[in-house]
């Protein structure tokens, strides 16, 4: 998450850190808005429910939880960099391909098709 927040910061964007603990200072130094929730792993359900889609990077237990919840909630899930190979996860070869797929979905160009833009 730190790398994501750092990229957002470098481009002048705003990142929101929905933190599992009680301390805002637990956020990485690149988070713009720090929301200490105190709800632990339950935040994964909020992230999966509130997001338009999910881009999963890697497959730590928290990421696996968010992927499973996202799929259960009917969210589109894109996978990068070792994300779990599960039914319903569209894997992308590179970050640019994932961004293209998310933009197509967001802008209603339709569901990204397997093999298009490096995702499949």
C-alpha positions as CSV (number, residue, x, y, z in Angstrom):
1,X,0.0,0.0,0.0
2,X,2.9,2.3,0.6
3,X,4.0,2.1,-3.0
4,X,0.5,2.9,-4.2
5,X,0.3,5.9,-1.9
6,X,3.7,7.1,-2.9
7,X,2.7,6.9,-6.6
8,X,-0.5,8.8,-5.8
9,X,1.5,11.5,-4.0
10,X,4.0,11.8,-6.8
11,X,1.2,12.5,-9.3
12,X,-0.4,15.1,-7.0
13,X,-3.4,12.9,-6.1
14,X,-5.1,12.1,-2.8
15,X,-4.9,8.7,-1.1
16,X,-7.2,7.6,1.7
17,X,-5.8,5.2,4.3
18,X,-8.6,3.2,6.0
19,X,-6.5,1.9,8.9
20,X,-7.3,-1.2,10.9
21,X,-6.0,0.2,14.2
22,X,-6.7,3.2,16.4
23,X,-3.7,5.3,15.6
24,X,-3.5,7.6,12.5
25,X,0.3,7.6,12.9
26,X,0.3,3.9,11.9
27,X,-0.3,5.0,8.3
28,X,2.6,5.0,5.9
29,X,4.1,8.5,5.4
30,X,2.6,9.0,1.9
31,X,-1.1,8.6,3.0
32,X,-3.0,11.9,2.4
33,X,-6.1,11.2,4.5
34,X,-5.6,8.9,7.5
35,X,-8.8,7.2,8.9
36,X,-8.0,5.1,12.0
37,X,-11.0,2.8,12.4
38,X,-10.1,0.4,15.2
39,X,-12.0,-2.3,13.4
40,X,-9.1,-4.6,12.5
41,X,-9.6,-6.9,9.5
42,X,-13.3,-6.0,9.2
43,X,-12.0,-3.0,7.2
44,X,-11.4,-5.5,4.3
45,X,-15.2,-5.9,3.9
46,X,-15.6,-2.1,3.8
47,X,-12.9,-1.8,1.2
48,X,-14.4,-4.6,-0.9
49,X,-17.9,-3.3,-0.6
50,X,-17.1,0.4,-1.2
51,X,-14.7,0.0,-4.1
52,X,-15.9,0.2,-7.7
53,X,-13.5,-2.6,-8.5
54,X,-10.4,-4.1,-6.9
55,X,-6.8,-4.3,-8.1
56,X,-5.1,-7.0,-6.1
57,X,-1.3,-6.9,-5.8
58,X,0.3,-10.1,-4.4
59,X,-1.6,-12.5,-2.2
60,X,-1.1,-11.8,1.4
61,X,-4.0,-13.0,3.7
62,X,-5.5,-9.5,3.8
63,X,-5.4,-9.2,0.0
64,X,-6.9,-12.7,-0.4
65,X,-9.7,-11.7,2.0
66,X,-10.4,-8.5,0.0
67,X,-10.4,-10.5,-3.3
68,X,-12.8,-13.1,-2.0
69,X,-15.1,-10.4,-0.5
70,X,-15.0,-8.4,-3.7
71,X,-15.9,-11.4,-5.8
72,X,-18.7,-12.2,-3.4
73,X,-20.0,-8.6,-3.6
74,X,-19.9,-8.8,-7.4
75,X,-16.9,-6.4,-7.9
76,X,-14.6,-6.8,-10.8
77,X,-11.1,-7.9,-9.6
78,X,-7.9,-7.4,-11.5
79,X,-4.7,-9.1,-10.4
80,X,-1.1,-8.0,-10.6
81,X,2.3,-9.2,-9.3
82,X,1.5,-12.7,-7.9
83,X,-2.2,-12.1,-7.2
84,X,-4.1,-15.3,-6.5
85,X,-5.2,-17.3,-9.5
86,X,-8.9,-17.6,-8.7
87,X,-12.0,-17.8,-10.9
88,X,-13.2,-14.3,-11.4
89,X,-9.8,-12.6,-11.1
90,X,-8.6,-11.1,-14.4
91,X,-4.8,-11.0,-14.4
92,X,-2.9,-8.2,-16.0
93,X,0.7,-8.3,-17.2
94,X,1.6,-4.8,-16.0
95,X,0.2,-1.9,-14.1
96,X,-0.6,0.0,-17.3
97,X,-2.8,-2.8,-18.5
98,X,-4.6,-2.9,-15.1
99,X,-5.1,0.9,-15.3
100,X,-6.5,0.6,-18.9
101,X,-8.9,-2.2,-17.8
102,X,-10.1,-0.2,-14.8
103,X,-10.6,2.9,-17.0
104,X,-12.5,0.9,-19.6
105,X,-14.8,-0.5,-16.9
106,X,-15.2,2.9,-15.2
107,X,-16.0,4.7,-18.4
108,X,-18.5,2.1,-19.5
109,X,-16.5,0.9,-22.5
110,X,-17.6,-2.5,-21.3
111,X,-16.1,-5.4,-19.5
112,X,-12.4,-5.8,-20.4
113,X,-12.0,-8.9,-22.5
114,X,-9.4,-11.6,-21.8
115,X,-6.2,-10.9,-23.7
116,X,-7.1,-7.2,-24.3
117,X,-4.6,-4.7,-23.0
118,X,-2.4,-7.3,-21.4
119,X,-5.1,-8.7,-19.1
120,X,-6.6,-12.1,-19.2
